Amino acid sequence: MTSIRSAPPSRSPESSGEPLFDVFEKGIVELQAAQSAGLVTSRELVRAYQARIAAYDRHGPALNAIVALNPDALEQADALDLERATIGPRGPMHGIPVLVKDNFDTADMPTSGGSLALATFRPGRDAAQVRRLRQAGAVILGKTTMHELAAGITNISSLTGATRNPYHPDRVPGGSSGGSAAAVAANFSPVALGSDTCGSIRIPASNQNLVGLRLGFGLASRAGVIPLSLSQDVVGPIARSAEDLAIVLDIMVGEDADDPATLGAARRLPPSYRSALRPDTLKGKRIGVLGALFGQSPEEAEVSAVVQATLADMAAGGAVLVPVTIDSLDTLLTGSSSIPHEFKFDLADYLAAQPNAPVRSLGEIIQRGLHHALMERALRLRDEPSSRHSESRDIAFDKRRALLAAVLAAFESFAVDVLAHPTLRRLPAPIGEPQEGPTCQLSASTGLPAISFPAGFSRDGLPIGIEFLGLAGCEAALLGYAHDWEQTARLRRPPFTTPRLVDGAAPSVQRVKLGFIPSQGQPVSVDLTMTYDATTGCLRVDATAAGARDLVALTLQSGGPDSNGPVLAVLLRAAEMSANHEVRLGFADRRALQRGGLYVHLYTCQFPLGVARLPIVLDVDFLV
């Protein structure tokens, strides 16, 4: 009654066929060891990451995480390879490609801040952190997309549009460092620089199964970074592991005369952040569970449940959970941000110091229409203050002082080592919609350090993060806790949209031909061609039927060998001769397809409850 005819997988027309070193999911230590062993050069690392960007940033899932690639990256890598051969490596970052958020000044590429107004702006010198990375031997591979002027958390921009979340391309990556996080999650580089004014490192890290640390205020120079609010701005890396994060932090932290906020930072630094990464650091630690920052609405239940389950697992491993309350926390948090009072003026000061800046103020950007439509209301609101000093600003800073006092009192009275809560109370929002549920202001307004690291996944495969807030100077301890949990839980799961390259290109599209042939009592015949793109999760079905007047339906369904699951799509309807469909498979459906659990079902007038079904069998494995 049935037959199956298969076609070989097709080769992408963009395949280079060129062998490349496999950088997929490799960390800094592994990449450095490969260079030391002569298995790969810095040039080859740059080429490998460039190939992944070419395959996935504008094609396939079209993540749109990269603003520009450094045209001199290969030349810089060659110089570092020669230096390694003649002098030796400078340190753990020698020859390692790094991506940089596009609000960090770079001498060899424009710095746009995510704004069309600054698309061609070249500051002429590197930001302090870019300079530190170059001095450590890193190759600046390119610049990443960001939320316009860092003034939001969905990563929308008048210059680059929307960036996609590689775990769900219809969802936001978070912001404002969303491009950096999407790029690291997609293995476009092992690590990327970001900035955090209120969650701009931690939220994207949470949304992309990464680790992101908001340093205590004044530990790392912000010189040469387009500001959002100088009394809250901090900078830092985003990485796939606590170890990679610590390696880069050891380069980034320290005093800088160009950023007075860092003066005295050396007195607060450990010998090495990397040395804090030891096993069993969570055992015996008292984790304060800050219930007020857990979501209570139905839309927030899944995130809360995943984070609570993570905390329960930590307790099973020897940590102690302590419920913590802080009186009037919501009241103290509300209105404690300095962004409304400083953004307009801090941006103007930055632009005034740039002789070749094409615009001079936020007001000019708005007046010329050089901003995204979704930013209209927010930017006009930020442009309203007439003076840097106002009664409302004083109230905000009074709240910040009161909030810090209340948090410090909670640490003491409950005798806890950290305060824990979800990084974001809700899952990443659909692109174009606002993101609800941030909890970022607690760290931003108190100036205390906080780290976001993976807690698990939603039912649909979206990452969920947990955040630990610590006391001043405890960044090394926070990294240790994240590292311990990371080694215990092993929650790192790369996104399905950006798998390993095959011969320098994205994996081939898979094509499968299926057929139902007529038999006695069943006159319907159907030919199907199914094409699956693992980088988008899209299954295209082209179906042609004969004897269609006896057809009731041809469906796509999940199920087991002896059981039927629900209908995912109707591929042909009664009396329909032909049709084509594109079905975007969700996480559960991709898993079903991977294990041979998706079927095509035929229903006819003679057999209205189903005459036959065929499994969809692919030729290669793929990520889900």
DAVEN-V831613 format. One line per field, one symbol per residue. phi: phi as a letter, one per 30 degrees, with the letter a starting at -180 (. if undefined). burial: I if it has 16 or more other ideal C-beta (glycine too) atoms within 10 Angstrom, else O. A space follows every 10 residues. Layout:
# DAVEN-V831613
phi=???
burial=???
This chain:
# DAVEN-V831613
phi=.bbbbccddd cedcddicdb ddceiccddd dddddddida cdeddedddd dddddbdcbh dhdhccdacd dcdddddedd dddedccjdd ldcdiddbcb edccdbdcbd bciicedcec dcdjaddedd ddddddjdcd dlccdadehi clbcicadcc icccdddadd cddiadcddd ddddddidad abdbbbcajd cddddddbib cbccdddjdb dceicedcad dbdbbldbbd bddddddddd dddkdaddbe dddjdedccd eadddddbdi dddidccddd edccdcdedc dddedddddd dddddddjdc cbdbbbehdd ddddicdced cceedddddd dddcecddbb adededddic bdedcedddd ddddecbdca dddddddddd dddddddddd eddchcdbcc addbdbdedd ejcdccjdbd deddddiddb bcbdclbddc iddbcccccb deiceddddd dddededddh cdbddddbde dbhibdeddc cbcbaccdbd ibddbbcbbc bccddbiccc bcbbbbiddc dcacbcbclc ebbccddcac dbceiddaab bccdddeddd ddddciccbc ccbbddbdcj cabbdcccdb dadc
burial=OOOOOOOOIO OIOOIOOOOI IOIOOIIIOO IIOIIOOOOI IIIIIIIIII IIIIIIIOOI IOIIIIIIII OOIIOIIOOI IOIIOOOOIO OIIIIIIIII IIIIIIIOII IIIIIIIIIO IIIOOIIIII IIIIOIIIII IIIIIIIIII IIIIIIIIII OIIIIIIIIO IIIIIIIIII IIIIIIIIII IIIIIIIIII IIIIIIIIII IIIIIIIIII IIIIIIIIII IIIIIIIIII IIIIIIIIII IIIOIIOOIO IIOOIOOOII OOIIOIIOOO IIOOIOIIII OOIIIOOOOI OIIIOIIIOI IOOIOOOOII IOOIOIOOIO OIIOOIIIII IIIIIIIIOI IOOIOOIIIO IIOOIIOOOI IIOIIOOIIO OIIOIOOOOO OOIOOIOOII OOIIOOIOOI IOOIOIIIII IIIIIIIIIO IOOOIOIIII IIIIIIIIII IIIIIIIIOO IIIIIIIIII IIOIIIIIII IIIIIIOOIO IOIIIIIIIO IIOIIIIIII IIOIIIOOOO OIIIIIIIII IIIIIIIOIO IOIIIOOIOI IIIIIIIIIO OOOOOOOIIO IIOOOIOOOO OOIOIIIOII IIIIOOIIII IIIIOOOOOO IIIIOIOIOO OIII
